[in-house]
Each structure stands twice: as C-alpha cells, then as structure tokens.
Amino acid sequence: MLSFLVWLLVLFLCWPLALLALVLWPVAWLLTLPFRLIGIGVEAVFELLRAIVLLPARILGSGPGR
C-alpha cells in the first residue's frame, strides 16, 4: 500500500515536469540552434585547414589514402 501511495505521489509531482519539458523542448532547441550552426562552421574551417596542411603529403603520395 505504501508503494502505491509513493507511486501516486511521483505521478502527481512528475507529470507537470513532463508537460513543462514537452513545452520547453522546442524553445531550448531554438535557443541552441545558433550555437550548433557556429559549431558546424568552425568544424568546416578546421577541416579546410587540415586539408590544406595535408595537401602536399597527399600530392607526394604518402597521404592517408595509401
């Protein structure tokens, strides 16, 4: 009987949190979108720099492809 009462208490306390998370998740996604776009741009710049640095080795034939 005690476990059932605890379960009811958890149900009563957690469903508002679940609804709040359901409502706030799109807002959080929109707020983090610019940071993810910046991260994609920074990653692209680093990949470009890596390709430029490794280009002479790839031309000479000692690159990762062999």
CHARMM-style PDB file with segment names, atoms N, HN, CA, C and O in Angstrom:
ATOM      1  N   MET     1       0.824  -1.203   0.000  1.00  0.00      PROA
ATOM      2  CA  MET     1       0.000   0.000   0.000  1.00  0.00      PROA
ATOM      3  C   MET     1       0.859   1.254   0.000  1.00  0.00      PROA
ATOM      4  O   MET     1       0.524   2.251  -0.640  1.00  0.00      PROA
ATOM      5  N   LEU     2       1.977   1.193   0.728  1.00  0.00      PROA
ATOM      6  HN  LEU     2       2.249   0.384   1.247  1.00  0.00      PROA
ATOM      7  CA  LEU     2       2.869   2.350   0.786  1.00  0.00      PROA
ATOM      8  C   LEU     2       3.497   2.629  -0.583  1.00  0.00      PROA
ATOM      9  O   LEU     2       3.646   3.783  -0.984  1.00  0.00      PROA
ATOM     10  N   SER     3       3.860   1.565  -1.289  1.00  0.00      PROA
ATOM     11  HN  SER     3       3.739   0.627  -0.963  1.00  0.00      PROA
ATOM     12  CA  SER     3       4.462   1.776  -2.613  1.00  0.00      PROA
ATOM     13  C   SER     3       3.453   2.399  -3.580  1.00  0.00      PROA
ATOM     14  O   SER     3       3.827   3.209  -4.428  1.00  0.00      PROA
ATOM     15  N   PHE     4       2.184   2.028  -3.457  1.00  0.00      PROA
ATOM     16  HN  PHE     4       1.880   1.369  -2.768  1.00  0.00      PROA
ATOM     17  CA  PHE     4       1.161   2.624  -4.306  1.00  0.00      PROA
ATOM     18  C   PHE     4       0.999   4.109  -4.015  1.00  0.00      PROA
ATOM     19  O   PHE     4       0.818   4.908  -4.933  1.00  0.00      PROA
ATOM     20  N   LEU     5       1.064   4.476  -2.755  1.00  0.00      PROA
ATOM     21  HN  LEU     5       1.211   3.827  -2.008  1.00  0.00      PROA
ATOM     22  CA  LEU     5       0.974   5.890  -2.390  1.00  0.00      PROA
ATOM     23  C   LEU     5       2.186   6.676  -2.887  1.00  0.00      PROA
ATOM     24  O   LEU     5       2.064   7.814  -3.340  1.00  0.00      PROA
ATOM     25  N   VAL     6       3.344   6.051  -2.794  1.00  0.00      PROA
ATOM     26  HN  VAL     6       3.443   5.127  -2.427  1.00  0.00      PROA
ATOM     27  CA  VAL     6       4.555   6.701  -3.320  1.00  0.00      PROA
ATOM     28  C   VAL     6       4.433   6.860  -4.834  1.00  0.00      PROA
ATOM     29  O   VAL     6       4.804   7.899  -5.379  1.00  0.00      PROA
ATOM     30  N   TRP     7       3.916   5.838  -5.514  1.00  0.00      PROA
ATOM     31  HN  TRP     7       3.615   4.994  -5.072  1.00  0.00      PROA
ATOM     32  CA  TRP     7       3.731   5.914  -6.961  1.00  0.00      PROA
ATOM     33  C   TRP     7       2.765   7.041  -7.319  1.00  0.00      PROA
ATOM     34  O   TRP     7       3.002   7.780  -8.275  1.00  0.00      PROA
ATOM     35  N   LEU     8       1.695   7.176  -6.569  1.00  0.00      PROA
ATOM     36  HN  LEU     8       1.502   6.577  -5.793  1.00  0.00      PROA
ATOM     37  CA  LEU     8       0.748   8.274  -6.812  1.00  0.00      PROA
ATOM     38  C   LEU     8       1.402   9.634  -6.573  1.00  0.00      PROA
ATOM     39  O   LEU     8       1.144  10.585  -7.310  1.00  0.00      PROA
ATOM     40  N   LEU     9       2.234   9.726  -5.559  1.00  0.00      PROA
ATOM     41  HN  LEU     9       2.444   8.953  -4.960  1.00  0.00      PROA
ATOM     42  CA  LEU     9       2.941  10.977  -5.287  1.00  0.00      PROA
ATOM     43  C   LEU     9       3.889  11.325  -6.430  1.00  0.00      PROA
ATOM     44  O   LEU     9       3.954  12.477  -6.857  1.00  0.00      PROA
ATOM     45  N   VAL    10       4.619  10.332  -6.922  1.00  0.00      PROA
ATOM     46  HN  VAL    10       4.565   9.396  -6.575  1.00  0.00      PROA
ATOM     47  CA  VAL    10       5.540  10.566  -8.046  1.00  0.00      PROA
ATOM     48  C   VAL    10       4.757  10.949  -9.297  1.00  0.00      PROA
ATOM     49  O   VAL    10       5.157  11.847 -10.036  1.00  0.00      PROA
ATOM     50  N   LEU    11       3.648  10.267  -9.528  1.00  0.00      PROA
ATOM     51  HN  LEU    11       3.322   9.536  -8.927  1.00  0.00      PROA
ATOM     52  CA  LEU    11       2.812  10.611 -10.679  1.00  0.00      PROA
ATOM     53  C   LEU    11       2.299  12.039 -10.576  1.00  0.00      PROA
ATOM     54  O   LEU    11       2.292  12.778 -11.561  1.00  0.00      PROA
ATOM     55  N   PHE    12       1.879  12.415  -9.404  1.00  0.00      PROA
ATOM     56  HN  PHE    12       1.885  11.815  -8.604  1.00  0.00      PROA
ATOM     57  CA  PHE    12       1.345  13.763  -9.206  1.00  0.00      PROA
ATOM     58  C   PHE    12       2.429  14.825  -9.366  1.00  0.00      PROA
ATOM     59  O   PHE    12       2.162  15.903  -9.897  1.00  0.00      PROA
ATOM     60  N   LEU    13       3.650  14.532  -8.915  1.00  0.00      PROA
ATOM     61  HN  LEU    13       3.867  13.656  -8.484  1.00  0.00      PROA
ATOM     62  CA  LEU    13       4.716  15.524  -8.972  1.00  0.00      PROA
ATOM     63  C   LEU    13       5.418  15.565 -10.326  1.00  0.00      PROA
ATOM     64  O   LEU    13       5.931  16.612 -10.722  1.00  0.00      PROA
ATOM     65  N   CYS    14       5.447  14.455 -11.031  1.00  0.00      PROA
ATOM     66  HN  CYS    14       5.030  13.605 -10.709  1.00  0.00      PROA
ATOM     67  CA  CYS    14       6.251  14.405 -12.258  1.00  0.00      PROA
ATOM     68  C   CYS    14       5.500  14.765 -13.530  1.00  0.00      PROA
ATOM     69  O   CYS    14       6.126  15.199 -14.496  1.00  0.00      PROA
ATOM     70  N   TRP    15       4.183  14.604 -13.567  1.00  0.00      PROA
ATOM     71  HN  TRP    15       3.674  14.252 -12.782  1.00  0.00      PROA
ATOM     72  CA  TRP    15       3.509  14.921 -14.826  1.00  0.00      PROA
ATOM     73  C   TRP    15       3.601  16.393 -15.178  1.00  0.00      PROA
ATOM     74  O   TRP    15       3.667  16.717 -16.364  1.00  0.00      PROA
ATOM     75  N   PRO    16       3.610  17.318 -14.196  1.00  0.00      PROA
ATOM     76  CA  PRO    16       3.818  18.714 -14.610  1.00  0.00      PROA
ATOM     77  C   PRO    16       5.217  18.933 -15.190  1.00  0.00      PROA
ATOM     78  O   PRO    16       5.394  19.717 -16.123  1.00  0.00      PROA
ATOM     79  N   LEU    17       6.209  18.234 -14.629  1.00  0.00      PROA
ATOM     80  HN  LEU    17       6.066  17.597 -13.872  1.00  0.00      PROA
ATOM     81  CA  LEU    17       7.563  18.361 -15.179  1.00  0.00      PROA
ATOM     82  C   LEU    17       7.636  17.812 -16.593  1.00  0.00      PROA
ATOM     83  O   LEU    17       8.314  18.376 -17.452  1.00  0.00      PROA
ATOM     84  N   ALA    18       6.936  16.713 -16.834  1.00  0.00      PROA
ATOM     85  HN  ALA    18       6.384  16.255 -16.137  1.00  0.00      PROA
ATOM     86  CA  ALA    18       6.926  16.139 -18.178  1.00  0.00      PROA
ATOM     87  C   ALA    18       6.256  17.091 -19.173  1.00  0.00      PROA
ATOM     88  O   ALA    18       6.752  17.283 -20.283  1.00  0.00      PROA
ATOM     89  N   LEU    19       5.144  17.678 -18.777  1.00  0.00      PROA
ATOM     90  HN  LEU    19       4.741  17.522 -17.875  1.00  0.00      PROA
ATOM     91  CA  LEU    19       4.486  18.637 -19.663  1.00  0.00      PROA
ATOM     92  C   LEU    19       5.336  19.889 -19.878  1.00  0.00      PROA
ATOM     93  O   LEU    19       5.383  20.432 -20.983  1.00  0.00      PROA
ATOM     94  N   LEU    20       6.000  20.341 -18.827  1.00  0.00      PROA
ATOM     95  HN  LEU    20       5.961  19.900 -17.930  1.00  0.00      PROA
ATOM     96  CA  LEU    20       6.875  21.500 -18.954  1.00  0.00      PROA
ATOM     97  C   LEU    20       8.033  21.215 -19.902  1.00  0.00      PROA
ATOM     98  O   LEU    20       8.393  22.051 -20.731  1.00  0.00      PROA
ATOM     99  N   ALA    21       8.611  20.021 -19.769  1.00  0.00      PROA
ATOM    100  HN  ALA    21       8.318  19.342 -19.095  1.00  0.00      PROA
ATOM    101  CA  ALA    21       9.695  19.645 -20.683  1.00  0.00      PROA
ATOM    102  C   ALA    21       9.196  19.541 -22.111  1.00  0.00      PROA
ATOM    103  O   ALA    21       9.897  19.922 -23.049  1.00  0.00      PROA
ATOM    104  N   LEU    22       7.995  19.029 -22.278  1.00  0.00      PROA
ATOM    105  HN  LEU    22       7.426  18.720 -21.516  1.00  0.00      PROA
ATOM    106  CA  LEU    22       7.426  18.904 -23.616  1.00  0.00      PROA
ATOM    107  C   LEU    22       7.191  20.269 -24.256  1.00  0.00      PROA
ATOM    108  O   LEU    22       7.352  20.430 -25.466  1.00  0.00      PROA
ATOM    109  N   VAL    23       6.818  21.233 -23.453  1.00  0.00      PROA
ATOM    110  HN  VAL    23       6.687  21.102 -22.470  1.00  0.00      PROA
ATOM    111  CA  VAL    23       6.561  22.580 -23.966  1.00  0.00      PROA
ATOM    112  C   VAL    23       7.866  23.343 -24.182  1.00  0.00      PROA
ATOM    113  O   VAL    23       8.006  24.071 -25.164  1.00  0.00      PROA
ATOM    114  N   LEU    24       8.818  23.177 -23.268  1.00  0.00      PROA
ATOM    115  HN  LEU    24       8.704  22.586 -22.470  1.00  0.00      PROA
ATOM    116  CA  LEU    24      10.047  23.961 -23.340  1.00  0.00      PROA
ATOM    117  C   LEU    24      11.102  23.376 -24.265  1.00  0.00      PROA
ATOM    118  O   LEU    24      12.051  24.075 -24.617  1.00  0.00      PROA
ATOM    119  N   TRP    25      10.967  22.103 -24.676  1.00  0.00      PROA
ATOM    120  HN  TRP    25      10.195  21.535 -24.390  1.00  0.00      PROA
ATOM    121  CA  TRP    25      11.986  21.494 -25.539  1.00  0.00      PROA
ATOM    122  C   TRP    25      12.145  22.246 -26.867  1.00  0.00      PROA
ATOM    123  O   TRP    25      13.284  22.503 -27.260  1.00  0.00      PROA
ATOM    124  N   PRO    26      11.070  22.615 -27.582  1.00  0.00      PROA
ATOM    125  CA  PRO    26      11.271  23.383 -28.822  1.00  0.00      PROA
ATOM    126  C   PRO    26      11.922  24.745 -28.578  1.00  0.00      PROA
ATOM    127  O   PRO    26      12.693  25.221 -29.411  1.00  0.00      PROA
ATOM    128  N   VAL    27      11.619  25.365 -27.454  1.00  0.00      PROA
ATOM    129  HN  VAL    27      10.992  24.979 -26.778  1.00  0.00      PROA
ATOM    130  CA  VAL    27      12.244  26.658 -27.138  1.00  0.00      PROA
ATOM    131  C   VAL    27      13.742  26.467 -26.911  1.00  0.00      PROA
ATOM    132  O   VAL    27      14.551  27.251 -27.406  1.00  0.00      PROA
ATOM    133  N   ALA    28      14.109  25.430 -26.167  1.00  0.00      PROA
ATOM    134  HN  ALA    28      13.451  24.793 -25.765  1.00  0.00      PROA
ATOM    135  CA  ALA    28      15.530  25.151 -25.930  1.00  0.00      PROA
ATOM    136  C   ALA    28      16.233  24.807 -27.236  1.00  0.00      PROA
ATOM    137  O   ALA    28      17.377  25.209 -27.451  1.00  0.00      PROA
ATOM    138  N   TRP    29      15.550  24.062 -28.117  1.00  0.00      PROA
ATOM    139  HN  TRP    29      14.621  23.736 -27.942  1.00  0.00      PROA
ATOM    140  CA  TRP    29      16.130  23.707 -29.404  1.00  0.00      PROA
ATOM    141  C   TRP    29      16.403  24.961 -30.239  1.00  0.00      PROA
ATOM    142  O   TRP    29      17.449  25.074 -30.879  1.00  0.00      PROA
ATOM    143  N   LEU    30      15.456  25.899 -30.226  1.00  0.00      PROA
ATOM    144  HN  LEU    30      14.606  25.808 -29.706  1.00  0.00      PROA
ATOM    145  CA  LEU    30      15.640  27.140 -30.978  1.00  0.00      PROA
ATOM    146  C   LEU    30      16.745  28.003 -30.385  1.00  0.00      PROA
ATOM    147  O   LEU    30      17.471  28.673 -31.121  1.00  0.00      PROA
ATOM    148  N   LEU    31      16.879  27.993 -29.065  1.00  0.00      PROA
ATOM    149  HN  LEU    31      16.289  27.449 -28.468  1.00  0.00      PROA
ATOM    150  CA  LEU    31      17.932  28.790 -28.434  1.00  0.00      PROA
ATOM    151  C   LEU    31      19.323  28.229 -28.707  1.00  0.00      PROA
ATOM    152  O   LEU    31      20.283  28.993 -28.809  1.00  0.00      PROA
ATOM    153  N   THR    32      19.447  26.916 -28.827  1.00  0.00      PROA
ATOM    154  HN  THR    32      18.667  26.296 -28.744  1.00  0.00      PROA
ATOM    155  CA  THR    32      20.763  26.314 -29.066  1.00  0.00      PROA
ATOM    156  C   THR    32      21.109  26.213 -30.550  1.00  0.00      PROA
ATOM    157  O   THR    32      22.244  25.882 -30.894  1.00  0.00      PROA
ATOM    158  N   LEU    33      20.160  26.488 -31.427  1.00  0.00      PROA
ATOM    159  HN  LEU    33      19.237  26.757 -31.148  1.00  0.00      PROA
ATOM    160  CA  LEU    33      20.412  26.383 -32.862  1.00  0.00      PROA
ATOM    161  C   LEU    33      21.555  27.272 -33.346  1.00  0.00      PROA
ATOM    162  O   LEU    33      22.381  26.788 -34.121  1.00  0.00      PROA
ATOM    163  N   PRO    34      21.659  28.531 -32.945  1.00  0.00      PROA
ATOM    164  CA  PRO    34      22.791  29.336 -33.412  1.00  0.00      PROA
ATOM    165  C   PRO    34      24.145  28.774 -32.977  1.00  0.00      PROA
ATOM    166  O   PRO    34      25.117  28.838 -33.730  1.00  0.00      PROA
ATOM    167  N   PHE    35      24.207  28.223 -31.764  1.00  0.00      PROA
ATOM    168  HN  PHE    35      23.418  28.171 -31.152  1.00  0.00      PROA
ATOM    169  CA  PHE    35      25.471  27.653 -31.302  1.00  0.00      PROA
ATOM    170  C   PHE    35      25.848  26.416 -32.108  1.00  0.00      PROA
ATOM    171  O   PHE    35      27.024  26.190 -32.394  1.00  0.00      PROA
ATOM    172  N   ARG    36      24.860  25.626 -32.470  1.00  0.00      PROA
ATOM    173  HN  ARG    36      23.905  25.809 -32.238  1.00  0.00      PROA
ATOM    174  CA  ARG    36      25.152  24.455 -33.301  1.00  0.00      PROA
ATOM    175  C   ARG    36      25.601  24.870 -34.697  1.00  0.00      PROA
ATOM    176  O   ARG    36      26.493  24.245 -35.273  1.00  0.00      PROA
ATOM    177  N   LEU    37      24.989  25.923 -35.248  1.00  0.00      PROA
ATOM    178  HN  LEU    37      24.265  26.430 -34.780  1.00  0.00      PROA
ATOM    179  CA  LEU    37      25.407  26.401 -36.566  1.00  0.00      PROA
ATOM    180  C   LEU    37      26.830  26.954 -36.526  1.00  0.00      PROA
ATOM    181  O   LEU    37      27.605  26.733 -37.456  1.00  0.00      PROA
ATOM    182  N   ILE    38      27.175  27.664 -35.467  1.00  0.00      PROA
ATOM    183  HN  ILE    38      26.545  27.844 -34.711  1.00  0.00      PROA
ATOM    184  CA  ILE    38      28.546  28.158 -35.304  1.00  0.00      PROA
ATOM    185  C   ILE    38      29.511  26.992 -35.185  1.00  0.00      PROA
ATOM    186  O   ILE    38      30.605  27.027 -35.747  1.00  0.00      PROA
ATOM    187  N   GLY    39      29.110  25.963 -34.458  1.00  0.00      PROA
ATOM    188  HN  GLY    39      28.221  25.935 -34.001  1.00  0.00      PROA
ATOM    189  CA  GLY    39      29.959  24.778 -34.316  1.00  0.00      PROA
ATOM    190  C   GLY    39      30.191  24.087 -35.644  1.00  0.00      PROA
ATOM    191  O   GLY    39      31.300  23.629 -35.918  1.00  0.00      PROA
ATOM    192  N   ILE    40      29.160  24.005 -36.473  1.00  0.00      PROA
ATOM    193  HN  ILE    40      28.259  24.378 -36.251  1.00  0.00      PROA
ATOM    194  CA  ILE    40      29.324  23.399 -37.795  1.00  0.00      PROA
ATOM    195  C   ILE    40      30.277  24.229 -38.640  1.00  0.00      PROA
ATOM    196  O   ILE    40      31.114  23.677 -39.353  1.00  0.00      PROA
ATOM    197  N   GLY    41      30.160  25.549 -38.568  1.00  0.00      PROA
ATOM    198  HN  GLY    41      29.480  25.998 -37.988  1.00  0.00      PROA
ATOM    199  CA  GLY    41      31.063  26.422 -39.334  1.00  0.00      PROA
ATOM    200  C   GLY    41      32.496  26.305 -38.870  1.00  0.00      PROA
ATOM    201  O   GLY    41      33.405  26.246 -39.698  1.00  0.00      PROA
ATOM    202  N   VAL    42      32.726  26.270 -37.564  1.00  0.00      PROA
ATOM    203  HN  VAL    42      31.988  26.318 -36.891  1.00  0.00      PROA
ATOM    204  CA  VAL    42      34.090  26.134 -37.031  1.00  0.00      PROA
ATOM    205  C   VAL    42      34.673  24.785 -37.431  1.00  0.00      PROA
ATOM    206  O   VAL    42      35.846  24.701 -37.796  1.00  0.00      PROA
ATOM    207  N   GLU    43      33.871  23.733 -37.365  1.00  0.00      PROA
ATOM    208  HN  GLU    43      32.919  23.800 -37.068  1.00  0.00      PROA
ATOM    209  CA  GLU    43      34.345  22.415 -37.770  1.00  0.00      PROA
ATOM    210  C   GLU    43      34.722  22.404 -39.252  1.00  0.00      PROA
ATOM    211  O   GLU    43      35.710  21.776 -39.632  1.00  0.00      PROA
ATOM    212  N   ALA    44      33.954  23.086 -40.082  1.00  0.00      PROA
ATOM    213  HN  ALA    44      33.151  23.596 -39.773  1.00  0.00      PROA
ATOM    214  CA  ALA    44      34.253  23.148 -41.509  1.00  0.00      PROA
ATOM    215  C   ALA    44      35.559  23.893 -41.757  1.00  0.00      PROA
ATOM    216  O   ALA    44      36.349  23.491 -42.611  1.00  0.00      PROA
ATOM    217  N   VAL    45      35.793  24.978 -41.018  1.00  0.00      PROA
ATOM    218  HN  VAL    45      35.151  25.305 -40.325  1.00  0.00      PROA
ATOM    219  CA  VAL    45      37.044  25.723 -41.173  1.00  0.00      PROA
ATOM    220  C   VAL    45      38.231  24.856 -40.769  1.00  0.00      PROA
ATOM    221  O   VAL    45      39.254  24.856 -41.454  1.00  0.00      PROA
ATOM    222  N   PHE    46      38.111  24.122 -39.670  1.00  0.00      PROA
ATOM    223  HN  PHE    46      37.280  24.122 -39.114  1.00  0.00      PROA
ATOM    224  CA  PHE    46      39.212  23.248 -39.252  1.00  0.00      PROA
ATOM    225  C   PHE    46      39.461  22.119 -40.249  1.00  0.00      PROA
ATOM    226  O   PHE    46      40.610  21.741 -40.479  1.00  0.00      PROA
ATOM    227  N   GLU    47      38.399  21.580 -40.839  1.00  0.00      PROA
ATOM    228  HN  GLU    47      37.466  21.888 -40.652  1.00  0.00      PROA
ATOM    229  CA  GLU    47      38.585  20.549 -41.863  1.00  0.00      PROA
ATOM    230  C   GLU    47      39.267  21.122 -43.106  1.00  0.00      PROA
ATOM    231  O   GLU    47      40.090  20.452 -43.729  1.00  0.00      PROA
ATOM    232  N   LEU    48      38.924  22.359 -43.463  1.00  0.00      PROA
ATOM    233  HN  LEU    48      38.255  22.903 -42.956  1.00  0.00      PROA
ATOM    234  CA  LEU    48      39.581  23.002 -44.599  1.00  0.00      PROA
ATOM    235  C   LEU    48      41.062  23.215 -44.314  1.00  0.00      PROA
ATOM    236  O   LEU    48      41.908  22.940 -45.164  1.00  0.00      PROA
ATOM    237  N   LEU    49      41.375  23.707 -43.112  1.00  0.00      PROA
ATOM    238  HN  LEU    49      40.688  23.931 -42.421  1.00  0.00      PROA
ATOM    239  CA  LEU    49      42.784  23.898 -42.751  1.00  0.00      PROA
ATOM    240  C   LEU    49      43.540  22.572 -42.736  1.00  0.00      PROA
ATOM    241  O   LEU    49      44.694  22.509 -43.159  1.00  0.00      PROA
ATOM    242  N   ARG    50      42.902  21.531 -42.258  1.00  0.00      PROA
ATOM    243  HN  ARG    50      41.965  21.582 -41.915  1.00  0.00      PROA
ATOM    244  CA  ARG    50      43.538  20.205 -42.235  1.00  0.00      PROA
ATOM    245  C   ARG    50      43.811  19.727 -43.664  1.00  0.00      PROA
ATOM    246  O   ARG    50      44.875  19.180 -43.953  1.00  0.00      PROA
ATOM    247  N   ALA    51      42.839  19.941 -44.550  1.00  0.00      PROA
ATOM    248  HN  ALA    51      41.974  20.385 -44.315  1.00  0.00      PROA
ATOM    249  CA  ALA    51      43.022  19.534 -45.941  1.00  0.00      PROA
ATOM    250  C   ALA    51      44.143  20.327 -46.600  1.00  0.00      PROA
ATOM    251  O   ALA    51      44.909  19.774 -47.389  1.00  0.00      PROA
ATOM    252  N   ILE    52      44.248  21.612 -46.287  1.00  0.00      PROA
ATOM    253  HN  ILE    52      43.625  22.061 -45.646  1.00  0.00      PROA
ATOM    254  CA  ILE    52      45.312  22.436 -46.865  1.00  0.00      PROA
ATOM    255  C   ILE    52      46.681  21.988 -46.355  1.00  0.00      PROA
ATOM    256  O   ILE    52      47.638  21.912 -47.125  1.00  0.00      PROA
ATOM    257  N   VAL    53      46.771  21.695 -45.066  1.00  0.00      PROA
ATOM    258  HN  VAL    53      45.994  21.757 -44.441  1.00  0.00      PROA
ATOM    259  CA  VAL    53      48.053  21.270 -44.486  1.00  0.00      PROA
ATOM    260  C   VAL    53      48.464  19.910 -45.028  1.00  0.00      PROA
ATOM    261  O   VAL    53      49.648  19.688 -45.283  1.00  0.00      PROA
ATOM    262  N   LEU    54      47.523  18.996 -45.209  1.00  0.00      PROA
ATOM    263  HN  LEU    54      46.561  19.176 -45.002  1.00  0.00      PROA
ATOM    264  CA  LEU    54      47.854  17.652 -45.668  1.00  0.00      PROA
ATOM    265  C   LEU    54      47.947  17.528 -47.183  1.00  0.00      PROA
ATOM    266  O   LEU    54      48.293  16.461 -47.692  1.00  0.00      PROA
ATOM    267  N   LEU    55      47.645  18.599 -47.910  1.00  0.00      PROA
ATOM    268  HN  LEU    55      47.364  19.465 -47.496  1.00  0.00      PROA
ATOM    269  CA  LEU    55      47.663  18.532 -49.371  1.00  0.00      PROA
ATOM    270  C   LEU    55      49.036  18.169 -49.938  1.00  0.00      PROA
ATOM    271  O   LEU    55      49.093  17.314 -50.822  1.00  0.00      PROA
ATOM    272  N   PRO    56      50.148  18.763 -49.486  1.00  0.00      PROA
ATOM    273  CA  PRO    56      51.446  18.363 -50.059  1.00  0.00      PROA
ATOM    274  C   PRO    56      51.756  16.878 -49.841  1.00  0.00      PROA
ATOM    275  O   PRO    56      52.305  16.225 -50.729  1.00  0.00      PROA
ATOM    276  N   ALA    57      51.413  16.349 -48.682  1.00  0.00      PROA
ATOM    277  HN  ALA    57      50.967  16.879 -47.961  1.00  0.00      PROA
ATOM    278  CA  ALA    57      51.668  14.933 -48.425  1.00  0.00      PROA
ATOM    279  C   ALA    57      50.802  14.060 -49.332  1.00  0.00      PROA
ATOM    280  O   ALA    57      51.254  13.013 -49.794  1.00  0.00      PROA
ATOM    281  N   ARG    58      49.589  14.471 -49.585  1.00  0.00      PROA
ATOM    282  HN  ARG    58      49.222  15.322 -49.210  1.00  0.00      PROA
ATOM    283  CA  ARG    58      48.713  13.682 -50.455  1.00  0.00      PROA
ATOM    284  C   ARG    58      49.213  13.745 -51.901  1.00  0.00      PROA
ATOM    285  O   ARG    58      49.123  12.766 -52.641  1.00  0.00      PROA
ATOM    286  N   ILE    59      49.739  14.905 -52.292  1.00  0.00      PROA
ATOM    287  HN  ILE    59      49.813  15.700 -51.691  1.00  0.00      PROA
ATOM    288  CA  ILE    59      50.257  15.035 -53.664  1.00  0.00      PROA
ATOM    289  C   ILE    59      51.491  14.170 -53.843  1.00  0.00      PROA
ATOM    290  O   ILE    59      51.666  13.558 -54.896  1.00  0.00      PROA
ATOM    291  N   LEU    60      52.352  14.107 -52.829  1.00  0.00      PROA
ATOM    292  HN  LEU    60      52.210  14.604 -51.974  1.00  0.00      PROA
ATOM    293  CA  LEU    60      53.562  13.303 -52.914  1.00  0.00      PROA
ATOM    294  C   LEU    60      53.300  11.817 -52.742  1.00  0.00      PROA
ATOM    295  O   LEU    60      54.203  11.008 -52.957  1.00  0.00      PROA
ATOM    296  N   GLY    61      52.118  11.447 -52.370  1.00  0.00      PROA
ATOM    297  HN  GLY    61      51.385  12.105 -52.195  1.00  0.00      PROA
ATOM    298  CA  GLY    61      51.756  10.035 -52.320  1.00  0.00      PROA
ATOM    299  C   GLY    61      51.917   9.373 -50.977  1.00  0.00      PROA
ATOM    300  O   GLY    61      51.856   8.147 -50.895  1.00  0.00      PROA
ATOM    301  N   SER    62      52.116  10.120 -49.941  1.00  0.00      PROA
ATOM    302  HN  SER    62      52.165  11.117 -50.008  1.00  0.00      PROA
ATOM    303  CA  SER    62      52.255   9.493 -48.618  1.00  0.00      PROA
ATOM    304  C   SER    62      51.076   9.834 -47.722  1.00  0.00      PROA
ATOM    305  O   SER    62      51.192   9.821 -46.496  1.00  0.00      PROA
ATOM    306  N   GLY    63      49.949  10.138 -48.336  1.00  0.00      PROA
ATOM    307  HN  GLY    63      49.855  10.149 -49.331  1.00  0.00      PROA
ATOM    308  CA  GLY    63      48.778  10.552 -47.570  1.00  0.00      PROA
ATOM    309  C   GLY    63      48.011   9.386 -46.982  1.00  0.00      PROA
ATOM    310  O   GLY    63      48.428   8.235 -47.113  1.00  0.00      PROA
ATOM    311  N   PRO    64      46.913   9.669 -46.349  1.00  0.00      PROA
ATOM    312  CA  PRO    64      46.113   8.624 -45.715  1.00  0.00      PROA
ATOM    313  C   PRO    64      45.475   7.656 -46.710  1.00  0.00      PROA
ATOM    314  O   PRO    64      45.037   6.573 -46.320  1.00  0.00      PROA
ATOM    315  N   GLY    65      45.419   8.022 -47.959  1.00  0.00      PROA
ATOM    316  HN  GLY    65      45.774   8.902 -48.276  1.00  0.00      PROA
ATOM    317  CA  GLY    65      44.796   7.159 -48.965  1.00  0.00      PROA
ATOM    318  C   GLY    65      45.633   5.944 -49.337  1.00  0.00      PROA
ATOM    319  O   GLY    65      45.122   5.022 -49.972  1.00  0.00      PROA
ATOM    320  N   ARG    66      46.902   5.919 -48.960  1.00  0.00      PROA
ATOM    321  HN  ARG    66      47.318   6.668 -48.444  1.00  0.00      PROA
ATOM    322  CA  ARG    66      47.784   4.806 -49.357  1.00  0.00      PROA
ATOM    323  C   ARG    66      48.249   4.006 -48.196  1.00  0.00      PROA
ATOM    324  OT1 ARG    66      48.994   3.041 -48.370  1.00  0.00      PROA
TER     325      ARG     66
END
